[in-house]
Amino acid sequence: GEKRIPISEALNVLNAHLDKIATVNEWADFMGYKKSTFWRLYTSHYKTAPRDTLNQVKKERLWKLLQTNPGITAQELAEKLGYANSEYIYQVARVLFGASFGELRKRVEGNKDNETNL
């Protein structure tokens, strides 16, 4: 069978391959697990649902990418975050930050030194 990566490595794998992992399904696949098995093992090991971690990591990476690349486009962000197209970036901005992509960009520019607004 396929070699499984130990669940304790899940966060390292996510951070290293965020450009290839957009969903918990993809994360589970990448690790060599069925989604249900991954979900159970992950939740047991990290005491939180993998979706929550995935959202938090994507949110932090999106913020950091906007901070360090002020002119970056939604399409470029999508590629760096493992999404098929820029539509996902607009959705992520709305769902995770409660803002449009344009508002989010302004928020980042207004908080150059301050990351506590996450």
Phi, psi and omega in degrees: 000178181289144180284130179266140174273134180305141184300332179295345178265001188304317181293318178299317180298314181299311182296324182284333187234032184300334179286350181245355185239108180254338185226164176298324176304312180295321178298313179300314178303312182301325181277345180091025181241157165288152184304315184296319179293315179301312182303312182296310181295318181297311182299320179294319183284313187261354180059029174206158181284142180302327180298320180296317178296314181302313179299317182295316181294316178298318182298312180296319181292319179300314180300313182295319178297320178293322180294317188270345180228074187307328183268006185299141180270163177300322180295317178296320177297316180304314181297319182288338183254009174080015180265150184295323182204175187294339178306323181296326180294319177297321179293314180298318178301315182293311187285312187273333182246350181063035183215160171286166179299318178299317179295319180298316179301316178297319180298317179297314181297329178281350184233047184309317186261351194244113180260005186287351180281003182298000000 
